[in-house]
Amino acid sequence: MATQIQTLLIDDLDGGEAKETVAFAIDGTSYEIDLNEKNARNLREALSPFVSGARRAEGAPARGRKRGAPQRPSRDKSSEIRAWAKAHGLNVSERGRIASHIVAQYEAAQ
């Protein structure tokens, strides 16, 4: 026996049949909306002056990451932090993740 699954997109604005899902983000929050061709065009036209005046964000946050969440230090920086922590008598492992409180102390001292 065969099963066929069909996904029908419904326009989130007018309730009719949608043709595409449009993704956008503002103020650090990502959104998706299902729209028909006309509503998708209207959205793009409305955002066009802002998009043309904007710059692309480099290294956009990974999905699910909260705005302002601390980033992990790079490999090179990790070795600096480990050396600093050892010099200041803090217990830090040779490998793996460095505890956030040690990273915070390191950054505060810089």
C-alpha atoms as a printed R data frame, in Angstrom:
    type eleno elety resid chain resno      x      y      z
1   ATOM     1    CA   MET     A     1  0.000  0.000  0.000
2   ATOM     2    CA   ALA     A     2  1.302  3.481 -0.846
3   ATOM     3    CA   THR     A     3  0.835  6.661  1.115
4   ATOM     4    CA   GLN     A     4  0.847 10.081 -0.465
5   ATOM     5    CA   ILE     A     5  1.276 13.140  1.710
6   ATOM     6    CA   GLN     A     6  0.365 16.479  0.201
7   ATOM     7    CA   THR     A     7  1.178 19.810  1.794
8   ATOM     8    CA   LEU     A     8 -1.182 22.648  0.962
9   ATOM     9    CA   LEU     A     9  0.026 26.133  1.829
10  ATOM    10    CA   ILE     A    10 -2.625 28.582  2.999
11  ATOM    11    CA   ASP     A    11 -1.961 32.315  2.641
12  ATOM    12    CA   ASP     A    12 -1.526 33.626  6.171
13  ATOM    13    CA   LEU     A    13 -3.055 36.987  5.227
14  ATOM    14    CA   ASP     A    14 -6.133 36.203  3.169
15  ATOM    15    CA   GLY     A    15 -6.734 32.494  3.769
16  ATOM    16    CA   GLY     A    16 -6.460 31.568  0.081
17  ATOM    17    CA   GLU     A    17 -3.967 29.205 -1.511
18  ATOM    18    CA   ALA     A    18 -0.352 30.251 -0.950
19  ATOM    19    CA   LYS     A    19  2.416 29.696 -3.480
20  ATOM    20    CA   GLU     A    20  5.488 30.114 -1.285
21  ATOM    21    CA   THR     A    21  6.863 30.555  2.184
22  ATOM    22    CA   VAL     A    22  8.701 33.853  2.614
23  ATOM    23    CA   ALA     A    23 11.316 34.135  5.358
24  ATOM    24    CA   PHE     A    24 12.436 37.428  6.850
25  ATOM    25    CA   ALA     A    25 13.958 38.733 10.063
26  ATOM    26    CA   ILE     A    26 13.765 41.933 12.065
27  ATOM    27    CA   ASP     A    27 15.174 42.926 15.454
28  ATOM    28    CA   GLY     A    28 16.938 39.582 15.817
29  ATOM    29    CA   THR     A    29 13.784 37.491 15.324
30  ATOM    30    CA   SER     A    30 13.217 35.339 12.227
31  ATOM    31    CA   TYR     A    31  9.769 34.879 10.722
32  ATOM    32    CA   GLU     A    32  8.161 32.776  7.989
33  ATOM    33    CA   ILE     A    33  4.871 33.529  6.301
34  ATOM    34    CA   ASP     A    34  2.984 31.596  3.616
35  ATOM    35    CA   LEU     A    35  1.814 33.926  0.855
36  ATOM    36    CA   ASN     A    36  0.262 33.884 -2.594
37  ATOM    37    CA   GLU     A    37  2.142 35.562 -5.455
38  ATOM    38    CA   LYS     A    38  0.450 38.960 -4.997
39  ATOM    39    CA   ASN     A    39  1.004 39.149 -1.235
40  ATOM    40    CA   ALA     A    40  4.613 37.948 -1.585
41  ATOM    41    CA   ARG     A    41  5.247 40.650 -4.191
42  ATOM    42    CA   ASN     A    42  3.609 43.283 -1.935
43  ATOM    43    CA   LEU     A    43  5.813 42.247  1.002
44  ATOM    44    CA   ARG     A    44  8.966 42.416 -1.109
45  ATOM    45    CA   GLU     A    45  7.958 45.804 -2.556
46  ATOM    46    CA   ALA     A    46  7.227 47.177  0.921
47  ATOM    47    CA   LEU     A    47 10.625 46.018  2.222
48  ATOM    48    CA   SER     A    48 12.547 47.035 -0.921
49  ATOM    49    CA   PRO     A    49 13.584 50.554  0.210
50  ATOM    50    CA   PHE     A    50 14.850 49.158  3.510
51  ATOM    51    CA   VAL     A    51 16.659 46.231  1.898
52  ATOM    52    CA   SER     A    52 18.357 48.484 -0.668
53  ATOM    53    CA   GLY     A    53 19.583 50.801  2.101
54  ATOM    54    CA   ALA     A    54 20.707 47.989  4.379
55  ATOM    55    CA   ARG     A    55 23.860 45.899  4.530
56  ATOM    56    CA   ARG     A    56 24.024 42.129  4.902
57  ATOM    57    CA   ALA     A    57 24.711 40.930  8.408
58  ATOM    58    CA   GLU     A    58 27.931 38.940  8.625
59  ATOM    59    CA   GLY     A    59 27.896 35.711 10.569
60  ATOM    60    CA   ALA     A    60 24.226 35.741 11.367
61  ATOM    61    CA   PRO     A    61 23.444 33.966 14.611
62  ATOM    62    CA   ALA     A    62 22.680 30.293 14.391
63  ATOM    63    CA   ARG     A    63 19.062 29.316 14.570
64  ATOM    64    CA   GLY     A    64 17.696 29.226 18.064
65  ATOM    65    CA   ARG     A    65 20.461 31.339 19.450
66  ATOM    66    CA   LYS     A    66 19.324 34.201 21.607
67  ATOM    67    CA   ARG     A    67 20.418 37.722 20.837
68  ATOM    68    CA   GLY     A    68 23.368 38.668 23.007
69  ATOM    69    CA   ALA     A    69 24.155 35.093 23.996
70  ATOM    70    CA   PRO     A    70 27.852 34.638 24.735
71  ATOM    71    CA   GLN     A    71 29.967 33.245 21.924
72  ATOM    72    CA   ARG     A    72 32.534 30.528 22.378
73  ATOM    73    CA   PRO     A    73 36.103 31.729 22.057
74  ATOM    74    CA   SER     A    74 38.113 30.736 18.982
75  ATOM    75    CA   ARG     A    75 40.762 28.025 19.248
76  ATOM    76    CA   ASP     A    76 43.580 30.580 19.408
77  ATOM    77    CA   LYS     A    77 41.760 32.612 22.024
78  ATOM    78    CA   SER     A    78 40.993 29.450 24.008
79  ATOM    79    CA   SER     A    79 44.708 28.759 24.423
80  ATOM    80    CA   GLU     A    80 45.246 32.359 25.565
81  ATOM    81    CA   ILE     A    81 42.415 32.041 28.075
82  ATOM    82    CA   ARG     A    82 43.773 28.720 29.385
83  ATOM    83    CA   ALA     A    83 47.264 30.195 29.823
84  ATOM    84    CA   TRP     A    84 45.835 33.278 31.568
85  ATOM    85    CA   ALA     A    85 43.649 31.126 33.860
86  ATOM    86    CA   LYS     A    86 46.577 28.891 34.862
87  ATOM    87    CA   ALA     A    87 48.760 31.936 35.525
88  ATOM    88    CA   HIS     A    88 46.050 33.270 37.823
89  ATOM    89    CA   GLY     A    89 45.634 29.989 39.703
90  ATOM    90    CA   LEU     A    90 42.277 29.058 38.168
91  ATOM    91    CA   ASN     A    91 41.454 25.413 37.537
92  ATOM    92    CA   VAL     A    92 40.970 24.961 33.791
93  ATOM    93    CA   SER     A    93 41.011 21.751 31.753
94  ATOM    94    CA   GLU     A    94 43.562 21.125 29.013
95  ATOM    95    CA   ARG     A    95 40.848 20.327 26.491
96  ATOM    96    CA   GLY     A    96 37.160 20.899 25.957
97  ATOM    97    CA   ARG     A    97 34.910 23.774 26.828
98  ATOM    98    CA   ILE     A    98 36.208 26.513 29.078
99  ATOM    99    CA   ALA     A    99 33.800 27.401 31.874
100 ATOM   100    CA   SER     A   100 31.913 30.605 31.158
101 ATOM   101    CA   HIS     A   101 32.920 32.178 34.475
102 ATOM   102    CA   ILE     A   102 36.610 31.783 33.525
103 ATOM   103    CA   VAL     A   103 36.000 33.349 30.108
104 ATOM   104    CA   ALA     A   104 34.122 36.215 31.813
105 ATOM   105    CA   GLN     A   105 37.031 36.780 34.243
106 ATOM   106    CA   TYR     A   106 39.510 36.751 31.368
107 ATOM   107    CA   GLU     A   107 37.488 39.285 29.375
108 ATOM   108    CA   ALA     A   108 37.021 41.513 32.429
109 ATOM   109    CA   ALA     A   109 40.801 41.524 32.971
110 ATOM   110    CA   GLN     A   110 41.534 42.573 29.380
